[in-house]
Amino acid sequence: MIAIRKIREHAALALLLAVLTFLPALAQAAQEAPSGAGNVETVTIVSAAGRTSFTVETAATREQRDRGLMFRTHLAERHGMLFDFEQDQEVRMWMKNTLIPLDMIFIEADGRVHRIEHDAEPGSLRLIASNGPVRSVLELPAGSASRFGINPGDRVVPGW
């Protein structure tokens, strides 16, 4: 009876150690996986510097737009989220519960970049406005707009 109890204790301990070993990797994968976002697609920005493509999750529903990139701890280079507001409107966003700095690219209905908010501060409740009607917003890792030469007037097109 004592031998069986010891075997069970060792098996439980081995299982606990296995779970604890893989838990960080599972948590990281959960952070990087789309959390309720829509489809994943490619958008390309055509600028004076050339064509630069990005892999983006789409946030097309109210729920997806409300969550955005909140609680993510990492966003890979050339990855982001595209918020589709379905109609032209003044847009105001914030960084509440967003843990990573972002560039916000405000895009008009014809795909023209209207304005860029560089290096939005994580966790900030400051409203970031489009300063005019836009159809969508592309969020990229902070520094992306400068690194890839993206400026107001450039064009955002689907695909590559």
N, C-alpha and C positions, 0 to 999 in steps of 0.2 A: 504494500500500500504506500509506504514511504517512497519507494522507487518510482512508482507511477506519478505521485505528486511532484517529485523532483523533475521528471521528464516533462510534465505539463508546465512547470515553472520555467524550465529552460526553453521550451517551445514558445511560450508566451513572450519571454524576454527576447528571443531571436526575432519573432514577428515584430515586436515593438522597435527593435533596432533597425530592422529592414524598413519599416514605415518612416522612422525618423531620418534614415539615410536618403530616401527618395522624396521626402516632403518639400525641401527647398526647390528641387527641380520642378515638381508639380506646381508649386506656388508661382514660380517664375513663368511657367507655361501658361498658367491661368491669367497672369497679368498681361502677357503679350497677345493672348488670343482675343479675337473680337468679342466684346461683351454686349451682345444685343444689337450690334451695328448691322447694317444691311449688307448688300453685296460688296465684294471686293472688285475693284476695277482699276484700270490705268488711265491717268490723265497726263497730258503733256502741256508744258508751258513753253510757248514760243516767244523768245526774247531776243534782244540784240546779241546775247551771248550764245544763242543757239536753241536747240530743242532739248528740254529736260523732262524725262518721264518719271512719274511717281505712282506707286501702288497705294491706293486709298480705299478705306472702308467708307461706304456711303451711309449717311445719317439722313434718311428721307422721312421718317415718321417723327411725330412730336416726341415720343418716348426716346427714340434714338438720339434726336437732337438735344434733348434735355440731359442725357447722360454723357454724350460726347466722349471725350478721352479721360473723363474723371477716373481717378484711382489707378491709372496706369503708371508704372514706374519706369517705362522705357518705350521709346518710339524710334525704330530703326531709321537710318538715313534713307531718304527717298521714299519714305512711307508717311502716311497721314490720314486725315479724315476729311471728307467732303460733306458739308452740310447743305442740303438742298431745301430751300424755303418755298419752292414751287411757284412763287410769284415775286415780283419786284417789291421790295420793302426796305425801310430803314431797319437795320439789324443792330442789336446791342447784345454783346456777349460778356461773360466774365470767366474767371479762372477758378471759381470755387471748386474745391476738391480735385483740382487738376494739379498733379504732382510734378509735372515736367514743364519747362519753359517752351513756349510755342511761338511761331510766326503765324499770324492770321492774315490770309490773303482774301480780301473782299472782292467778289467777282460779279460783274453786271450780267444781265441776261444774254448779251451777245458774246460772252466769254472774255470780255476785256477786264483786266485787273483795274479795279477802281482805287483801291488803297491797300496799304500793307501796315499792319501793326507788328513791329519787330520785337522779339524777345518779351512776350507777355509774361508777367510775373506769376509763378505758380501760387495758387491759393488766394490770389487777390480777388476782392469783391468789387474792385473798380470796374465800372461799365466801359466796355470798349465798343465804340460805335463805328458803323460803316461810313458815317458822314455822307449819306446819300443812299438812294435806293439800290439794292443789290439783289441778286437771285440766289447766290450761294457764297459760302465761305470755305476756304481750304486751310486746314490747320496742318502745319509741318513742324518738325523739330526746330527750335530756335536757331537762327543763323542760316537757315536754308535759303531764304530769299537773297541774302547778301552773297552767300557761297555760290549760288547758281545764277546770279545776275538778274533776278526777277525784280521788275519795277512796274509802277502804275503805267497802264497803256499796253502792257504785254497781253498776249492772248492765251487763254486756257482752253484746250480742246480735248475731247474724249479720245482715248486710244493713244497710240504712239505714232 
